[in-house]
Amino acid sequence: MYDRNSIRTGGFTLIEVMVVVVILGILAAVLVPKVMDRPDEARIVKARQDIRALEAALNLYKLDNYEYPTTDQGLEALASKPDIPPEPPRWKAGGYVDRLPEDPWQQPYQYLSPGTHGSVDIYSTGPDRQPSDDDIGNWMLR
C-alpha cells in the first residue's frame, strides 16, 4: 500500500545538522568577541557616572562652604566632616554622599584641588591602576 520512497520520516539529515552547526559556529566567531568587549565598556560607563555624581556632590559642598575640599581633605569630605583645616563652616549634617564609591577596578577615585584640568579633578586610574592615558576624569566629560 505505501511505497517506501514516498514516506519520509520526521528527522533531519546529517548534512542539515552539519550546516546548522557550521552557521552557529560562524555566528559565535563573529559575535563572541563583540560581546566579550562589553564588560570593559560597562566599567568605563560606570566610572563616568560615578565621577559625575561625585562632581555634583562637590558642587553642593562648594555652595554650602564657599570652596571645594582641599586635596588633603579629599573626597572623604563628602562623606564625613573634615578635621583637617580649613574646617568647612556650613558642612551639611549627614554629608553629601552616603558612602564613597570605588571605581570599577576596586580602587578609590582620585581627587585634586586645585586640579590640573580645572578647579577640581576627579578621576579613576582605569584598568591599569596607574596614572596613564587611559585615566577617566571629569575633564573628559565636559
MOPELIN-V149067 format. One record per pair of residues at least 24 apart in sequence whose ideal C-beta (glycine too) atoms are under 10 Angstrom apart, sorted by sequence separation. I is the first residue (numbers start at 1). J is the second residue. D is the distance in Angstrom with one decimal. If there is no record, write none. Layout:
# MOPELIN-V149067
I|J|D  I|J|D
This chain:
# MOPELIN-V149067
54|78|7.1  64|88|7.3  65|89|6.1  66|90|8.4  76|100|6.7  103|127|9.6  105|129|6.0  115|139|7.5  118|142|8.0  64|89|8.4  65|90|5.7  75|100|5.6  110|135|8.4  112|137|9.6  117|142|9.1  62|88|9.7  64|90|4.7  65|91|6.4  74|100|9.0  75|101|9.5  103|129|9.1  61|88|7.3  63|90|9.3  64|91|6.9  65|92|8.9  69|96|9.9  109|136|9.5  110|137|8.4  111|138|9.9  64|92|5.8  109|137|9.6  61|90|9.7  63|92|9.8  109|138|9.8  61|91|8.0  61|92|7.9  60|92|7.6  64|96|8.4  76|108|9.4  104|136|9.4  75|108|7.7  78|111|9.5  103|136|8.0  61|95|9.2  74|108|8.8  75|109|6.1  77|111|9.1  61|96|5.3  74|109|9.4  75|110|8.6  76|111|9.0  60|96|5.4  61|97|9.7  74|110|9.0  75|111|4.8  77|113|9.7  59|96|9.4  60|97|9.6  74|111|5.3  57|95|8.6  58|96|7.7  73|111|8.9  74|112|9.5  75|113|9.9  57|96|4.1  58|97|9.7  71|110|9.7  74|113|8.8  56|96|8.9  57|97|5.1  71|111|6.6  73|113|8.3  56|97|9.5  70|111|9.5  71|112|5.4  72|113|9.2  54|96|9.2  69|111|7.8  70|112|9.8  71|113|5.2  54|97|7.3  57|100|9.7  68|111|9.1  70|113|5.8  71|114|8.3  53|97|7.6  69|113|6.3  70|114|9.3  71|115|9.0  68|113|4.7  75|120|9.8  54|100|8.0  67|113|8.4  68|114|8.2  54|101|7.8  68|115|9.2  75|122|7.3  53|101|7.9  71|120|9.1  50|100|9.4  51|101|9.7  71|121|9.4  50|101|5.0  62|113|9.9  68|119|6.6  69|120|8.6  49|101|9.5  50|102|8.7  51|103|8.8  67|119|9.4  68|120|5.1  50|103|6.9  58|111|8.5  47|101|9.4  50|104|8.3  46|101|8.8  54|109|6.3  58|113|8.6  47|103|5.4  46|103|8.1  47|104|5.6  54|111|8.1  62|119|8.6  46|104|5.0  47|105|8.4  51|109|7.0  62|120|8.8  45|104|9.0  50|109|6.8  43|103|8.2  44|104|7.8  59|119|9.9  43|104|3.7  58|119|9.2  59|120|9.3  42|104|7.9  43|105|7.1  47|109|8.3  58|120|6.1  55|118|9.8  40|104|9.3  58|122|7.3  39|104|9.2  55|120|7.6  57|122|9.9  54|120|9.5  55|121|10.0  55|122|5.8  54|122|5.2  53|122|9.8  51|121|9.9  52|122|9.1  51|122|5.1  50|122|8.7  51|123|7.1  51|124|7.2  50|124|7.9  47|123|8.8  48|124|9.0  47|124|4.7  46|124|9.6  47|126|7.7  44|124|9.0  47|127|9.9  58|138|9.1  43|124|9.2  44|126|8.1  43|126|8.8  44|127|8.9  55|138|5.1  43|127|7.4  54|138|8.0  51|136|6.8  40|126|10.0  50|136|9.3  51|137|7.0  52|138|7.5  55|141|8.0  40|127|7.2  51|138|5.2  55|142|10.0  47|135|9.7  48|136|6.3  51|139|9.8  47|136|4.7  48|137|9.6  51|140|8.7  52|141|6.3  44|134|9.2  46|136|9.8  47|137|9.4  48|138|9.0  51|141|6.6  45|136|9.8  44|136|6.3  48|140|8.0  49|141|9.8  43|136|9.2  48|141|6.1
